[in-house]
């Protein structure tokens, strides 16, 4: 015999889906709790069941935080406070909202209704957090700085994302540190370049100093006087350099018998 189930009995215990939280930067923990508590109040869950359901709806780093609570401290309020401290920072929420505004774009393949839905959601959050122009300015000023400058401001303010007021207050101090770093970096580059003078350049320099003095790297009877760069015996820059810096040869005039610190040759 076929049993008939009335529509009234079907509505007696409705199944209301619970929201989930995936720990992504775009999610709002406050909104999650509003929806979660709305459902849990309708269903009259006990404190213990609320904690179990909360764990069930958490994913990612939020779930690890909930699981870190001591067994004796696993009340719903403890769990909520822990998650709020981690994910409901007002400054972080404001920063993420401006970031999402900056990334808004309706692509040709996008649904325009989905786009306007995101816009309305962001505007709602702007009102909820009472955001102003400084919050938007802070985002773009901060994102406009390079990583080195950011690190100086972070070190000075002891804040990973300083406010617009803090950026303005400590900007010159950070600038001074930044410029000092740049000078030190430039000196290091110059020093490295000086230390890496090629043997080719040294050979050319020797050639210019000695072309008028009758100096040759080798003693070639067929061609007794020739430029260092034209020597057929010491062809490569490395061989030229080895010949020039051999023991008891002056690096200033390239003649043997004295060293550069005792050389009286004047470079014209």
JOZIMO-V353553 format. One record per run of one state. SS is the DSSP state (H for helix, E for strand, C for the rest). FROM is the first residue (numbers start at 1). TO is the last residue. If there is no record, write none. Layout:
ss & from & to
SS & FROM & TO
SS & FROM & TO
This chain:
ss & from & to
C & 1 & 6
H & 7 & 10
C & 11 & 20
E & 21 & 21
C & 22 & 28
H & 29 & 43
C & 44 & 46
H & 47 & 57
E & 58 & 58
C & 59 & 60
H & 61 & 67
C & 68 & 70
H & 71 & 73
C & 74 & 75
H & 76 & 87
C & 88 & 89
H & 90 & 102
C & 103 & 111
H & 112 & 128
C & 129 & 132
H & 133 & 144
C & 145 & 146
H & 147 & 157
C & 158 & 163
H & 164 & 195
C & 196 & 198
H & 199 & 210
C & 211 & 220
H & 221 & 223
C & 224 & 227
H & 228 & 230
C & 231 & 236
H & 237 & 244
C & 245 & 248
E & 249 & 249
C & 250 & 255
E & 256 & 256
C & 257 & 259
H & 260 & 262
C & 263 & 268
